[in-house]
Amino acid sequence: MHIYPLRRLPFLLLALGLSALAAEERPLLSLQPVAARPGDPVLVTVRGLAQAPTGTLGERPLRFYPVRDGFQALTGLAVEQVPGQVPVKVSVPATSGAAPTELSGTLDVVAPGWPERRLKVANKFVKKKPAPEVQARMEADRAAFAAAFAQSFVAPLFTENFAWPRQDTITAPYGDLRTFNGKKQSQHFGTDLRGAVGVPVYSANAGTVVMTRDAYASGNTVLVYHGAGLYTAYFHLSATDVKDGQRVERGQLLGKVGATGRVTGPHLHWGVKVDDLWVDGETLLELDFNGGGAPAVTQRDKP
């Protein structure tokens, strides 16, 4: 065994300490969820960085915002996403004295297994060509939704994880293939929660109200922008208790369950939109924005 002279021990201990510190500070990339379904939101977290990285999930660019000890980006998988492995790539810019670094890995995407639901609604909602006045109203609704969903990208307006807008039975999950009056019309891009007319509906998290509107299909509607490209939607309300531009907190009253718009009965349709994609709200509730998630990638240094 080699014995170091006593005078060299402090230097040796310092060198070992610096090596351990450098290892701890190497950037770590993690994903939530580790295994996802088409239509899921995906949270990408990079710890151990002082400068914002760039990156992609598949072909979708990631928009990072600062968090404690690093950066996060929230995006989603399209419902058309083919099951398999989706590459994740993050580039860490070079800093003084440090070479640029790449973090890379894969997100496992599993088959969604969506059910098919057959519904009976008033014939006026499934006619191939609506009346001119209905068409005009629907066009105005589309323009209002587009304007509401065009908010500037900002850091999250929330500090807590997301919560249910109300506690009740799920009557229709995200992803249902919808057939109205025997004709296939659409896929369900939200979560329906049972509720009697007049029971309260709460904001799933802190944010800003960007639209309150009586729309043809969604009825009395509230849209909340939470920052980070993330919106929540509350459809078919019997009444609304907020105004456009109002700041709301997690658990704040937004309105009351109703049966307005294109419905088969009273309920709350809760929608979540991330990075211009309608995604599964149940998965959003499982994301831990304050934790790192499970490491799911490898790291390699650029030469």
ABEGO torsion letter per residue (X at the ends): XBBBBAAAAAAAAAAAAAAAAAAAABBBBBBOBABBBBGBBBBBBBBGBABBBBBBBEABBBBBBBBBGEBBBBBBBBAABBBEBBBBBBBBBBBBGBBBBBBBBBBBBBBAGBBBBBBBBBAAAABABBBAAAAAAAAAAAAAAAAAAABBBBBBABABBBBBABBBBBABBBGBBBBBGGBBABBBABBBBBEBBGBBBBBABBEBBABBBBBAAAEBBBBBBAEGGBBBBBBGBABBABBBGBBBBBGBBAEBBBABEBBAEBBBBBBBBBGGBBBBAAAAAABBAABAEBBABBBBBBX
